[in-house]
Structure formats: structure tokens, C-alpha cells
Amino acid sequence: PQLPGAGRFKIGTRDNWVFECLPTTANNEPGEGFLATSPDGTKYWFDYLVYQPYDPFVMGFADMPPKGYTLFFSLFRRAASMLVTRIEDRDGNWITYSYAAGKVQAITASDGRSLSVSHGTNGVTSITVHDSAGPKTWNYLYGPDGLAQVVQPDGSSWTYQGEFGIEFFQAYEFTGCEQTYSSIGPRTRQVSVTSPAGGKATYAFALKIFGRSYVPKNCGGLVWGGEGSFALNPKLYAGLALVSKDVSGPGLQSGTWTYQYSAPYGSYVDECASGCVTE
């Protein structure tokens, strides 16, 4: 016997999600969309296609014959995402999402409720919810360091202080395919969040180096494995790590939490004949 949906569904998962193709995208981008159905019968229309810039892939080869040329090859890339435009359960209840330039503008439900979003140069400036009780608006205020305050419909607000700075997020430089590095130093930042009731949480972050174990070793660059080379599959990477959290405020018992991290036990698979640290 033919299974339900046979010939229609293009792929299924181990957890019994199934996917089929939609003939077009919702925003007229070339290509198809996708309709996903969950095991409980809920349907998701993934058919709003957006692209984001992505780092190019660059490779260089030195001293190429016959005249010792250095050749570079660049593959320019962009990341594609399919945003959901509709969710519908098996009883016919639905929610739709509308976008402008890849940013959500409105969410509408079959029961009459809706939500509208306004965007400014810094990000979201307001969110208004419409229901039987009337509209309620949350306003988002920004300062030079980013989001500074969220004002709720009743006039109370959440406040945010602190910044990381663009330079704090830049990739830490490793040397060569072996990824040797010097100490990062005390690169830390603090941010705080204050609730409408006056409770305050302060978080401290530091730039830390982390490792991955049993990584295939592949080197790129002008000289294979030598000066100017880099790891195509890095065993080490730098990222933000929470190092402390402090909570205080009216009616709260003040407390401080601190977090410590092990050394970055990164390893290439050819270094692990006798075993390598995995945690």
C-alpha cells in the first residue's frame, strides 16, 4: 500500500518530521520554499529566503611552476536562511509572520491577536501587542553602547549598562597552523541589568581560549605548515566566557558567583596516538 504523502514528502527525520517543497518563495527570491510537518501535525512554512554576508574562503599557493607565481583563490560566500511565514496546528489555528528586508514586521494570529514591530537604525524601537484588552507598547531606547532601556506599557523599565566594544569581539590571532599564542591578558568587560523592581545583576566576561580535541589537521596559506599558514580546521578558538555574576537589590540576598576554566586542551588527531584530553 502507498504511504500517506508518498511522492509528496522529500525528506523525513528520525524523529518523524517530514518536509516537502513549495513551488516558490514568499518574497519572490529565486528557488523553492519548504513546508515542514511535525509529528503532532503542526505545519511550518519556511519560504522567506534571506541572505547574510559571510567571510570568503581564501587559499594561496606559493612558487607555482613554471615561473614561481603566487596564486590566490577566493570563493565569495553568503549565508542563506529560510524564515518561517506561517505556523498552523492540526486544528487549523494559525500564526503568520511578515517581514521587510528580512526583519519581522508583524505577527498575526487566527484568534485576532497581533503584534507589530518597528525598527530603527540601532534595532527594534517598539513592539505593540493588540488584543481584546487594547494595544500595549514596549519601547526600546538605545545609547552609544547599544540597548540602554526597555520601557514597559505601565511606564516601568528595564535598564542595561556596559559594552563590549567592537575590538573585544575581533578574532584573537593565532600563529601558524599549530596555533601558538601568547597570553591574552586581562581583556574583561562588565554589563549590568536592572529590573523594574530594582534588582540588579552584574556580569563580567573575559576573552578566553578554548580547545577542541581530535581535530583533523589541515593547513592553509602561502607556505604549507610554515610561516603565514593557518589552520583550516582549528583546534583552538577564542570566545567570551562568563567569569563572575553579582546579584543585589531590594528584598534580595546579595550574592556573587565566580567561574573558572581549565586550560584549552586542543589537539590534532595525529597528536593523539597515546590519547588526548577530551573534556
MOHUGI-V131476 format. One record per pair of residues at least 12 apart in sequence whose ideal C-beta (glycine too) atoms are under 6 Angstrom apart, sorted by the first residue. I is the first residue (numbers start at 1). GAP is how many residues later the second one is. If there is no record, write none. Layout:
[[I;GAP] [I;GAP]]
//
This chain:
[[8;12] [16;23] [17;21] [18;19] [19;15] [19;17] [20;15] [22;13] [22;25] [25;22] [25;24] [26;21] [26;22] [26;59] [27;21] [29;20] [33;14] [34;12] [41;49] [42;47] [43;45] [44;40] [44;43] [45;40] [45;41] [46;36] [46;38] [47;38] [48;35] [48;37] [48;51] [49;33] [50;31] [50;52] [51;27] [51;29] [52;27] [54;23] [54;24] [54;25] [56;18] [56;20] [56;21] [57;18] [58;16] [59;14] [59;161] [60;12] [60;162] [62;160] [62;161] [85;12] [93;17] [94;16] [95;14] [96;12] [103;16] [104;13] [105;12] [113;18] [114;16] [115;14] [116;12] [122;20] [124;16] [125;15] [126;13] [136;17] [138;14] [139;12] [145;18] [147;13] [148;12] [156;40] [159;35] [160;33] [161;31] [162;28] [162;29] [162;30] [164;25] [172;66] [176;53] [177;42] [177;48] [177;52] [177;54] [179;52] [179;57] [184;23] [187;20] [188;16] [188;18] [189;16] [190;14] [191;12] [198;51] [198;52] [199;50] [199;53] [200;48] [200;49] [201;46] [202;44] [203;42] [204;39] [204;40] [205;35] [205;37] [206;35] [206;37] [207;31] [208;33] [208;53] [209;27] [209;29] [209;55] [210;27] [210;29] [210;54] [211;25] [211;53] [211;54] [211;55] [212;23] [212;54] [213;54] [213;63] [213;65] [214;55] [214;58] [215;18] [215;20] [215;53] [216;17] [216;53] [217;51] [217;53] [218;14] [218;15] [220;12] [235;31] [235;32] [235;33] [236;28] [236;30] [242;17] [243;16] [244;14] [245;12] [265;12]]
//
